[in-house]
Amino acid sequence: MKWGRLLHDVALPVVHRENVMKAWEKTGDQAGRRFSVLVDVALKDGAPEADVKAAQEAATLLLALPWELLHNGRSYLFQGAKPTRVRRRLPGTEVFGVPVVATPIRILLVTARPEDDLCGYIDHRASAQPLVEAMEALPGLVQIHVLSPPTLPALRQELDRARDATQPYHVVHFDGHGVYDKQVGLGGLCFEHPDDTDQFGSGVPALVKRKTNTRIIAGRPFFGFPNSPIFSALPAQCRSHPMDEARQEIRRAIECDAQFGHASEPWKPWSTLAGIETDAGHPAAAAEAKGKAIACYLAYRRDGGENHDGPGRLAFDVTQSLRAGDPAQAATLLQQLAADPDAASLLPFIRVLQAIVAGRRDRTLADAPELHYTMAAEILFLIETLEKTGK
């Protein structure tokens, strides 16, 4: 709190902030409030190099300050009914094309673990799990691909492949170590070195990882190796492959959380594991993990668990119509949705529901590979419900 108070008093002195604070207080409940930190390090042409470096270092310090801790003496600005969002900005000096954003949103997840004396191991679940959980609320609307191996050349190749296929990624989510060069004023991401990603032997991983870095300039990746102390040659540790580590952590989490039953939502880590196995080129293991996710979610639904997302509500409406002996109503609903462009991501699910409305009760309908595991579970749950009621 002390940090927040000091930062607040310096950044928002009373003489200058009164009008701003009054305007914030009048902000409607549906509108967001934002605190922007814009740092422009541009100096006059011909400025001494020492001044340029000093300005860049000052910009780094300003951006690095914990603005999220701003405290006005009563509460933190980022908490409460009307929280303020912090945005850090640098001036843009280049013009880029406007990307076309349409579902499904494609996310490329880069999980790099170049561990040595300065870079300790980061739990794979720390960043990836919240991302996957957020995706669970948007079944069919988001696609995630895990980059393997997590190297800079692999990233470059995958981005080129996606662009050439006219399916560029909307988001590149980097999970790993990073640094900031205070003199250059640019961020750096620590990838695994491509020479060290496949050094295995006799079933005992012997992986030596060196740090490779990419600088992000004006939103585009620039490939290079910075000459700064943190990137100097350091003794490397032998660690297991990141995919193996991810599997181990996920399975450990499943085992530890088993005692909590449905409350631990075990279907989510199984789904994460299925994605990892798919990207690793192990279709059998991926199918097994997805089957576990389906089984866990189906057990949750059998025990009274609710599903209020789009597919869940749709399956409920179809169930009600069929139990009421009115398949025509369900067929009309599904036909209307199938023609709706906004429901394109649900089309595989809709097709299976149409088959059920037409009279099929084959559980293999849930095996369609394009179905999200929650959709597959809903199909099985629907068939079970109809069989119990003789429909």
N, C-alpha and C positions, 0 to 999 in steps of 0.2 A: 504494500500500500504506500509506503514511504517513497519508493521509486516512482510510482504513479502520480503521487501528489507533486513531487518536484518537477517531473516532466510536464505535467499539466500546467503548472504555474509559469514555467518558462515558455512553453509553446503557445499557451493561450492566456496571455496577460490580461488582467481585468479590463484595462483601458481599451483593448482591441477586440475582446471576445463577446461583449455584451449583446450586440445585435445578432451575432451568430448563434449564441446560446438561446436567445429568445426565439429565433427562427426554428431552431431544432425542437424547442418545446412545443411549437405549434404544428409540428409535422404530424400528419395523419397516421393512424395505426397501420394503414396498408402501404405506406411509403417508407423506404429505407433511408437511413442516415449514413453518410460516409465521410470519413476523415482521410483526406488524401495528403500524402507526403510527396511532393514533386521536387526533385533535386536536379538542377541544371548546372553542369560543371563547365559549360562553355565560357571561355575567357576571350578577351580581345586577341585578334591576330597579332602574333609576334610576342605573346606573353612569355616570360622566362620559363624554361622547362621545370624549374623548381616550383614555380607558382602553379603550373599545370598539375604536377604530382600532388601538391598540397591540396588543391581543390578536389582532386579525385579521392584522396584519402578522407577529406572532410565529408564528401558525399557518401562514402562507404559507411562512415560512422553514423551519419544521420539516418541512413536507411536501416542500419542494424539496430538502432535504438528500439527498445520494447514498447512501441506505441500502443500495443494492445493493453498495456497496464495503466493507461491514462485514468486517473481518479480525481474526481472533482470535489472531494471532501465528503461526499455522501455515498457515492457508489462508483463502480468502474463503468466507463462509458460504453464498453462492449457488452454489458450485461443489462438485465432488466427487460421491461416490456417493449422498449424502443431502443434496441442496441445499435451502436454505431460500428460500422465496418471500417477497418483500416485498409487503405490501399496505398502501396508504395509505387512510385512512378519515376521513370526516366524519360527525358524528352525523346520523341521519335524523330529520326532524321531521314528515314527511308519510307517509301510508299510500297505497300504490298497489296496483292489482290485480295478481294473479300472472299473467304471460303464459303462454299455452299453447305449449310448445315441442315441435314435431314436424317431422320431415323433410318436405320439404326446408327447410333453414335458409336464410332469405332475408336477403341482405346488400345494403345500399345503400352504394355507394362514392361518396364525395364528394371529388373531386380539385380543390381550389381553388388558384389561383396568382395572387394579387393582388400583383404585383411592383412594388416601388418602391425607394427608397433604403434602406429598412430591411428589406424582404422580398425577398431574392434568390431566384432560380429554384431549385426543388427538383426533382431528377430524378424523373419520374413512376414510374420503376421501383423507387425506394428503398423505398416502402411497398406499392405495389400488387402488385409481382411476388411478394414472399413470401406475400401473401394468396392470390394465384392459385395458387402452387405448393402451398400447403396444401390448396386446394380440389381439386387434381389427384388427391390421395390419397383423395378422397371423391366419386367420380363419381356424379352423380345425386342426391347427398344435400345439395348446397349450390347455391343459385342466387344469382348476383351481378348487380346492376344498377348501371350507372354513371350518376350524376346529370348531366344536361346540360340547360341550363347549370348550373355549380356556384354558384348564387346562393341566397340565403336564401329568397326567395319560391318558387323551384323546389323547394327541399327541403320547404318547408311543403306545397306542392301535392302532391308525390309521396307524402308521408307520409299526407296526407288521402285520396288516391286508394287507396293500399294498404289503409288502414283500412276505407274504405267497401266495398272489394271483399272484405272479411274475409280478406285476406292481408297482415296487417301485417308489417313487417320485424322480424326478430329482432335484427339488428345494424345500426347506422349507423357505418360506418368513415370517419372524416374524415382525409383526407391533405392537409395544408397547414399554414399558419402559425397559431399561437395565442399568446395572452398570458394572464397571470394578474394580476388587479387585487388587489394586496396589501391594500388598504384595505377593499374590498368583500368580498374572500375568495371570488371567483367566477372561473371560467375564461372565456375568450373565444375564439371561432373566427373566423378572417378569411376571409370569403367574397368572391367577386367581386361588384362592384356590378351590379345588373340592367341599368342604362342602358348599360353598356359591353361587353356580351357579344356584340353582333352588328355592331359597327362595322367593316365590311370594305369595301375598295374596290379595284377594278382589279387584283384578284389579289394585292395587297400588304396584308398584315394591318396595320391601324392600330388596335390595341386598347389603350385606356386603362382601366386597372383601378384602382378605388378600393376601399378596404377597408370591408366591411360586417361587422358583428359580431353574434353571438348569444351571450347568456349562458346557461349551463346552470344552472338552479335546481332542486334536488331531483330531478334526472333528467328534467326537462321543459324544452323549449326556450322561452326567453323572448326575444322579439324587441326589440332596442333598439340604440342607438348610444351606446357609452360615451364619456364625456368624459375622456379621459386622453391624455397626450402622445403615446403611440405611435399613437393613432388620429387625430392632428391631420392637417390637410390637408398633403400632402407632394407634391413633384413626382413625377409618374407617368411610367413608361417605356412605350414602345410595344412590345408583345410579340405573338407569334402566339397564336392561339386554343389553349386547352389540348388540345383533341382533335387539332389538327394537330401540336402538340408531342409528344403521346403517340405518334402514328403515326411521327413522325420518329425518336424515341428507340428505339422497338421495332424498326423496320427497321434502324436503325444497329446495334443489338445483334445482330440476326440476321446481318447482314453481317460484323460483327467476329468473331462466334463460329463462323462457318461453317467455319473452318480446324480446329476441334476436333471436328467430326463429331458423332456421337451423344452424346459426353460433354457437350456443351453443351445437350443436350435442346432442340433447336430447335422441337419441336412446341409447347412451352409458350408462347413469345412469339407464335407464330402464333395460338394459341388466344386469347391475351389480345387480340390485334389483332382477331380475329373478334368478340369481345365488344364492343370499342369501336365497331366499324363497325355492329354491330347496334343499339346504343344511340344511335348517331348517325343512324339511319334509312337506312343504306346496305346493303340486303340483298344486292346483287350482290357488293360488296366483302367483306361478312361471309362469304358462301358461299365466295369465293375463298380467304380467309384460313383458314377451317375446312378447306378442301380441302388447303391446304398443311400444316396440322397433321396431318391424317390421313395424307398421303403421307410426312411425316417419321417419324411413329410407325410406320407400316407398314414403312418401310425399316429401322427399328431392330429390329422383330420379325423381319424376314426375315434379318437379319444375326446372329440368335441372341440378341437382347435379350429379357429376361424380363419378365413382367407378373404380379406376385403379388397384385394387388388383387382384389376380388370378381369383377368381370366377367372378368378375365383367367383366374382359376381356373375359373370356370364354363365359359368357352369351351374351356379345356383338357380339362375333364371330358367335355364334349360331343364334342370331337374324338376322345378316346380311345375312347369308346363307339362312335362311328361307324366308326372305323378297325378296331375289333374286330368289326364286323358286327353290333352289337347296338343298333340305333336305339330299340328298346323301352325299354332302360334309360335312354337320354338323354331320351326323351319323358316317362317317369315322373318323372325328376328335375326337368325343366322344369315339368311340371304341378304338382308339389308346391310349387315356388318361386313359381309364379304365384298360388297360393292363399294364400301367406304374406303377411300385412299388412306385415311388416317388410321385405319385398323389393319393396314397391310402386315404389320408385324405379328398380328394374331391369326393370319390366314391359315397356317398349318393347324393351329388349335381349332379354328372354326371348321375346317374340313373334317376333322375327326369327330367333332360334335355333330356335324351333319350326318355322318355315317351312323352314329348312335341314334339320332332322331329317326333315321330311315329303318331302324330295327336291328342293327348289328350290336352284339354284346360281346365281341371278341376282345379279350384283354390285350392281345397283341397290338391293338390300336395305339396303346400307350408307348409302344416301342419305336415309334417314328423318331428318327434321330434329330429332326429339326425342332422337336418339342422341348421346351425348357423343363427341367425336372419337376417344377411345381405344376406345370400343365399336365405332364404325364401322370402325376399323382392325382390330380383332379379328375382325369379321365377314369382312372381305376376306381376312385371313390364314387364317381357318378354311376358306373356300371354296377358296383356293389349295392348302392342304394336302390337302384332300379330292380335288381334281382331280388332284394329283400321284400320289396313291395309288389313283386309279381308283374312289373311293368317291362 
